[in-house]
Amino acid sequence: MSRIIAVANQKGGVGKTTSCANLGGALAEMGRSVLLVDMDARGDLSSYFGVGTEGREATVYEALFDESVEMGEIVVEVGGGLEVAAADIDLAGAALLLADMEFGERQQVVKEGLAGVGERYDFVLLDLPPGLELLSVAALGAADEVIIPQQCSFLALHGLRQVQKSIERLQEVNAKVRICGILLTMQDRRTVHHREVMRMVREAFGELVFDTVIPQTIRFQDAAIAHQTITEYDRNSEAAKVYRAVAQEVLERG
């Protein structure tokens, strides 16, 4: 069975898509089979890998809400040992469909959508949108674990606490979901502000925080422009090394 890991934070701009893509790339480089699932109607993860949805008969939306479409049918190979299930603006309609469902039925939507791919991959990484809308909560309920990217900023701390509370509430109905780790991102070692945020997060959350910290560097944007993970684009860079270190921590925490 695969490890289903949601990459989530209440706040946007904290590095969720970058972390999902590059953690997946590092795990694939280590010989693991990895599926990345875009759960955001903006389609940022799909765009990262240059996977367009125009002209496609089905996307993640259909895989979740159309019984005739399975998740495995929409998967696209993107290189580096990775496969992606793409999403687009159609996924925005999920909120309306989920709102008409009972809580128990709502919690099964993503779980059932992923059921057909669970045997095919070592890891399924879900790139969730900012906020804790109904689809995000359903995705968290389908996950085994959650990775929370946390920008080294005081303003981002509020989102971290909200995600933690949501996970605690979900554990009441889905005992298996747990925090795999909190990943500190966009670190600028030169600033006292960033060092202070890191200290606060580590004091508050202890061993839940990954040892590895993701630095702030233009190399991640360069890799995204090339539609590649950092381990493909600049394999000997410090940026590639830190995501390999995160991947190793994820393997150890499994």
VOPAGU-2260 file (C-alpha; in pm, 1 decimal, decimal comma):
REM VOPAGU-2260
SITE   aa  ch    i         X         Y         Z
SITE  MET   A    0       0,0       0,0       0,0
SITE  SER   A    1     113,5     353,9     -73,2
SITE  ARG   A    2     169,9     626,4     182,5
SITE  ILE   A    3     -78,8     900,7     104,4
SITE  ILE   A    4      63,6    1233,3     218,9
SITE  ALA   A    5    -124,4    1561,9     195,3
SITE  VAL   A    6      86,7    1876,4     163,5
SITE  ALA   A    7    -123,6    2142,5     332,1
SITE  ASN   A    8    -130,2    2479,5     502,3
SITE  GLN   A    9    -407,9    2728,1     568,8
SITE  LYS   A   10    -192,1    3008,2     429,7
SITE  GLY   A   11     -91,8    3044,5      66,9
SITE  GLY   A   12     257,0    3124,9     -55,8
SITE  VAL   A   13     438,7    2903,7     194,2
SITE  GLY   A   14     588,1    2661,7     -57,8
SITE  LYS   A   15     327,2    2384,2     -77,5
SITE  THR   A   16     350,3    2319,3    -451,1
SITE  THR   A   17     728,2    2359,2    -459,3
SITE  SER   A   18     762,1    2117,8    -168,4
SITE  CYS   A   19     519,6    1865,8    -317,4
SITE  ALA   A   20     697,3    1865,3    -653,6
SITE  ASN   A   21    1051,7    1852,0    -519,8
SITE  LEU   A   22     987,8    1604,4    -240,7
SITE  GLY   A   23     826,1    1383,1    -501,8
SITE  GLY   A   24    1127,8    1425,7    -727,6
SITE  ALA   A   25    1370,2    1334,4    -450,5
SITE  LEU   A   26    1168,1    1025,7    -352,2
SITE  ALA   A   27    1153,9     914,4    -716,1
SITE  GLU   A   28    1529,7     962,4    -745,8
SITE  MET   A   29    1562,8     723,8    -450,4
SITE  GLY   A   30    1377,5     458,6    -646,6
SITE  ARG   A   31    1027,5     508,8    -507,3
SITE  SER   A   32     722,5     520,4    -732,6
SITE  VAL   A   33     543,8     852,5    -682,6
SITE  LEU   A   34     210,8     998,0    -793,9
SITE  LEU   A   35     149,6    1370,9    -749,3
SITE  VAL   A   36    -217,9    1469,9    -735,4
SITE  ASP   A   37    -313,9    1833,1    -798,3
SITE  MET   A   38    -602,8    1913,8    -563,9
SITE  ASP   A   39    -606,7    2287,4    -637,4
SITE  ALA   A   40    -843,5    2443,8    -892,0
SITE  ARG   A   41    -564,2    2687,2    -983,0
SITE  GLY   A   42    -367,4    2392,5   -1116,6
SITE  ASP   A   43     -31,3    2515,9    -986,8
SITE  LEU   A   44     118,9    2167,7    -960,9
SITE  SER   A   45      -1,8    2084,2   -1311,3
SITE  SER   A   46     149,6    2407,9   -1442,2
SITE  TYR   A   47     475,1    2337,5   -1258,9
SITE  PHE   A   48     525,9    2031,1   -1478,5
SITE  GLY   A   49     375,0    2186,1   -1790,4
SITE  VAL   A   50      78,2    1947,7   -1789,9
SITE  GLY   A   51    -202,4    2126,3   -1969,3
SITE  THR   A   52    -565,3    2021,2   -1929,3
SITE  GLU   A   53    -705,8    2186,7   -2240,7
SITE  GLY   A   54    -841,4    1919,0   -2469,5
SITE  ARG   A   55    -827,9    1653,3   -2199,4
SITE  GLU   A   56   -1146,9    1457,4   -2146,6
SITE  ALA   A   57   -1087,0    1414,1   -1775,3
SITE  THR   A   58    -894,8    1567,2   -1485,6
SITE  VAL   A   59    -891,7    1520,2   -1108,2
SITE  TYR   A   60   -1244,1    1664,5   -1096,8
SITE  GLU   A   61   -1385,1    1381,3   -1306,6
SITE  ALA   A   62   -1175,2    1122,2   -1124,3
SITE  LEU   A   63   -1338,9    1229,4    -797,9
SITE  PHE   A   64   -1696,2    1292,0    -907,9
SITE  ASP   A   65   -1756,5    1085,0   -1222,4
SITE  GLU   A   66   -1793,8     715,4   -1146,4
SITE  SER   A   67   -1693,2     625,0   -1500,8
SITE  VAL   A   68   -1345,8     784,7   -1461,7
SITE  GLU   A   69   -1069,7     639,1   -1245,5
SITE  MET   A   70    -770,6     832,4   -1115,2
SITE  GLY   A   71    -529,7     599,0   -1292,9
SITE  GLU   A   72    -679,6     693,2   -1629,7
SITE  ILE   A   73    -583,0    1060,8   -1603,6
SITE  VAL   A   74    -222,8    1014,0   -1489,3
SITE  VAL   A   75      53,5    1169,8   -1700,8
SITE  GLU   A   76     425,1    1084,7   -1689,6
SITE  VAL   A   77     634,3    1398,6   -1645,2
SITE  GLY   A   78     987,6    1260,8   -1627,4
SITE  GLY   A   79    1219,3    1195,0   -1338,8
SITE  GLY   A   80    1013,9     890,9   -1239,4
SITE  LEU   A   81     712,5    1105,9   -1150,5
SITE  GLU   A   82     349,9    1085,7   -1258,4
SITE  VAL   A   83      93,3    1364,0   -1218,9
SITE  ALA   A   84    -285,5    1372,5   -1199,5
SITE  ALA   A   85    -369,6    1720,0   -1327,5
SITE  ALA   A   86    -643,2    1962,7   -1221,5
SITE  ASP   A   87    -791,7    2284,7   -1354,1
SITE  ILE   A   88   -1065,2    2538,1   -1276,4
SITE  ASP   A   89   -1333,5    2267,6   -1300,2
SITE  LEU   A   90   -1222,4    2153,4    -956,3
SITE  ALA   A   91   -1369,8    2472,5    -812,3
SITE  GLY   A   92   -1707,8    2306,5    -858,9
SITE  ALA   A   93   -1615,8    2047,0    -597,3
SITE  ALA   A   94   -1724,7    2277,9    -316,8
SITE  LEU   A   95   -2083,4    2286,5    -442,3
SITE  LEU   A   96   -2103,9    1910,4    -483,6
SITE  LEU   A   97   -1948,9    1841,4    -143,8
SITE  ALA   A   98   -2177,0    2092,5      29,7
SITE  ASP   A   99   -2478,8    1882,8     -72,6
SITE  MET   A  100   -2335,3    1566,3      83,8
SITE  GLU   A  101   -2357,8    1435,7     436,8
SITE  PHE   A  102   -2033,6    1455,0     634,3
SITE  GLY   A  103   -1963,4    1082,2     613,3
SITE  GLU   A  104   -2023,7    1071,2     237,6
SITE  ARG   A  105   -1811,4    1382,0     187,3
SITE  GLN   A  106   -1519,6    1221,6     368,1
SITE  GLN   A  107   -1525,9     925,6     129,1
SITE  VAL   A  108   -1496,5    1120,9    -196,8
SITE  VAL   A  109   -1117,9    1159,5    -208,1
SITE  LYS   A  110   -1056,5     828,6     -34,5
SITE  GLU   A  111   -1257,8     641,8    -297,5
SITE  GLY   A  112   -1101,0     846,4    -577,1
SITE  LEU   A  113    -755,2     732,6    -469,6
SITE  ALA   A  114    -851,1     372,5    -394,1
SITE  GLY   A  115    -767,5     250,9    -743,3
SITE  VAL   A  116    -410,1     382,3    -737,8
SITE  GLY   A  117    -309,1     281,0    -387,9
SITE  GLU   A  118    -139,2     -39,2    -499,6
SITE  ARG   A  119      56,3     120,5    -784,3
SITE  TYR   A  120     271,5     372,3    -598,3
SITE  ASP   A  121     493,5     388,0    -293,1
SITE  PHE   A  122     385,8     749,0    -235,5
SITE  VAL   A  123      82,6     954,8    -335,0
SITE  LEU   A  124     140,3    1324,5    -260,5
SITE  LEU   A  125    -163,6    1553,8    -258,3
SITE  ASP   A  126    -101,0    1921,8    -329,8
SITE  LEU   A  127    -383,9    2097,1    -143,8
SITE  PRO   A  128    -500,9    2455,3    -204,1
SITE  PRO   A  129    -461,5    2725,6      62,2
SITE  GLY   A  130    -738,3    2730,1     320,2
SITE  LEU   A  131    -941,7    2449,9     468,3
SITE  GLU   A  132   -1232,5    2428,7     227,7
SITE  LEU   A  133   -1447,0    2116,2     199,4
SITE  LEU   A  134   -1227,3    1947,3     -61,1
SITE  SER   A  135    -914,5    2008,1     146,4
SITE  VAL   A  136   -1078,1    1858,5     455,4
SITE  ALA   A  137   -1190,3    1556,7     252,1
SITE  ALA   A  138    -834,7    1516,1     120,3
SITE  LEU   A  139    -691,6    1536,6     471,9
SITE  GLY   A  140    -939,4    1269,6     575,3
SITE  ALA   A  141    -816,1    1042,9     295,6
SITE  ALA   A  142    -449,0    1091,6     383,1
SITE  ASP   A  143    -233,0     882,1     609,3
SITE  GLU   A  144      -5,6    1175,6     687,3
SITE  VAL   A  145      23,3    1550,1     645,4
SITE  ILE   A  146     331,0    1757,2     569,2
SITE  ILE   A  147     288,2    2123,5     660,3
SITE  PRO   A  148     524,6    2362,4     480,4
SITE  GLN   A  149     581,4    2657,8     710,0
SITE  GLN   A  150     735,8    2976,5     578,3
SITE  CYS   A  151     987,0    3133,9     815,3
SITE  SER   A  152     753,3    3425,4     884,8
SITE  PHE   A  153     546,5    3533,0    1185,1
SITE  LEU   A  154     247,7    3595,8     959,3
SITE  ALA   A  155     248,7    3231,0     848,4
SITE  LEU   A  156     232,4    3089,3    1203,3
SITE  HIS   A  157    -144,6    3139,3    1227,1
SITE  GLY   A  158    -202,0    2906,7     932,7
SITE  LEU   A  159      14,4    2639,7    1094,3
SITE  ARG   A  160    -196,3    2639,2    1411,7
SITE  GLN   A  161    -519,7    2619,7    1210,5
SITE  VAL   A  162    -402,2    2316,0    1016,8
SITE  GLN   A  163    -298,8    2145,5    1339,4
SITE  LYS   A  164    -644,4    2203,8    1490,1
SITE  SER   A  165    -814,0    2070,9    1177,2
SITE  ILE   A  166    -603,4    1755,0    1186,8
SITE  GLU   A  167    -690,4    1703,7    1553,8
SITE  ARG   A  168   -1061,8    1730,8    1469,5
SITE  LEU   A  169   -1024,4    1487,3    1180,3
SITE  GLN   A  170    -850,5    1237,8    1405,8
SITE  GLU   A  171   -1178,8    1204,8    1590,8
SITE  VAL   A  172   -1333,2    1046,1    1278,5
SITE  ASN   A  173   -1017,7     923,8    1101,6
SITE  ALA   A  174    -770,5     798,9    1360,1
SITE  LYS   A  175    -497,8     716,7    1108,1
SITE  VAL   A  176    -418,8    1068,1     984,7
SITE  ARG   A  177    -116,0    1220,4    1153,9
SITE  ILE   A  178     137,8    1494,5    1101,0
SITE  CYS   A  179     439,8    1351,2     923,4
SITE  GLY   A  180     629,1    1673,0     976,5
SITE  ILE   A  181     642,1    2051,1     965,9
SITE  LEU   A  182     878,2    2169,2     693,8
SITE  LEU   A  183    1035,2    2511,3     742,2
SITE  THR   A  184    1067,0    2685,4     405,0
SITE  MET   A  185    1199,3    3003,2     243,5
SITE  GLN   A  186    1466,1    3051,5     504,9
SITE  ASP   A  187    1700,4    3347,9     484,9
SITE  ARG   A  188    1975,5    3273,2     735,6
SITE  ARG   A  189    2079,9    3639,0     738,8
SITE  THR   A  190    1763,8    3763,6     910,3
SITE  VAL   A  191    1695,6    3760,1    1284,1
SITE  HIS   A  192    1324,8    3738,4    1200,3
SITE  HIS   A  193    1363,1    3400,8    1028,3
SITE  ARG   A  194    1584,7    3261,7    1301,9
SITE  GLU   A  195    1331,4    3369,3    1565,4
SITE  VAL   A  196    1041,8    3203,7    1380,0
SITE  MET   A  197    1241,0    2881,9    1349,9
SITE  ARG   A  198    1310,5    2887,6    1723,0
SITE  MET   A  199     943,1    2943,1    1804,6
SITE  VAL   A  200     823,5    2662,0    1577,0
SITE  ARG   A  201    1077,3    2414,8    1713,9
SITE  GLU   A  202     994,2    2505,1    2073,9
SITE  ALA   A  203     620,8    2470,2    2009,4
SITE  PHE   A  204     619,0    2154,2    1797,3
SITE  GLY   A  205     939,6    1972,9    1890,4
SITE  GLU   A  206    1007,6    1653,4    1697,9
SITE  LEU   A  207     724,8    1722,6    1454,5
SITE  VAL   A  208     954,4    1974,9    1283,7
SITE  PHE   A  209    1184,9    1832,9    1016,5
SITE  ASP   A  210    1554,4    1878,6    1087,5
SITE  THR   A  211    1602,9    1994,8     728,3
SITE  VAL   A  212    1518,1    2356,6     643,9
SITE  ILE   A  213    1448,7    2472,6     287,8
SITE  PRO   A  214    1648,3    2784,3     193,8
SITE  GLN   A  215    1518,7    3074,8      -7,6
SITE  THR   A  216    1675,9    3055,1    -354,1
SITE  ILE   A  217    1591,0    3150,2    -710,7
SITE  ARG   A  218    1690,4    2798,7    -821,5
SITE  PHE   A  219    1344,0    2668,1    -730,2
SITE  GLN   A  220    1179,0    2919,1    -964,8
SITE  ASP   A  221    1431,2    2836,0   -1235,5
SITE  ALA   A  222    1349,7    2466,4   -1202,7
SITE  ALA   A  223     976,0    2536,9   -1220,9
SITE  ILE   A  224    1021,1    2741,5   -1538,4
SITE  ALA   A  225    1199,5    2440,5   -1687,2
SITE  HIS   A  226     913,2    2213,4   -1566,7
SITE  GLN   A  227    1161,6    2004,3   -1371,8
SITE  THR   A  228    1222,3    1916,0   -1010,0
SITE  ILE   A  229    1529,4    2069,6    -853,7
SITE  THR   A  230    1696,2    1725,5    -837,4
SITE  GLU   A  231    1667,9    1706,7   -1217,1
SITE  TYR   A  232    1737,0    2070,0   -1297,8
SITE  ASP   A  233    2040,3    2127,5   -1076,4
SITE  ARG   A  234    2118,5    1796,1    -912,3
SITE  ASN   A  235    2440,2    1907,7    -741,1
SITE  SER   A  236    2298,5    2226,9    -592,7
SITE  GLU   A  237    2237,0    2290,8    -224,7
SITE  ALA   A  238    1865,1    2319,5    -306,6
SITE  ALA   A  239    1863,6    1965,0    -447,0
SITE  LYS   A  240    2055,4    1832,3    -148,1
SITE  VAL   A  241    1807,6    1969,6     104,7
SITE  TYR   A  242    1510,0    1805,2     -66,1
SITE  ARG   A  243    1698,1    1475,6     -72,0
SITE  ALA   A  244    1746,9    1523,4     301,1
SITE  VAL   A  245    1374,6    1589,6     349,2
SITE  ALA   A  246    1292,5    1277,3     148,1
SITE  GLN   A  247    1523,3    1074,8     370,5
SITE  GLU   A  248    1349,7    1211,0     679,4
SITE  VAL   A  249    1010,9    1118,3     532,7
SITE  LEU   A  250    1132,0     763,8     470,7
SITE  GLU   A  251    1259,8     738,9     826,9
SITE  ARG   A  252     935,3     876,0     970,3
SITE  GLY   A  253     736,7     611,5     785,8
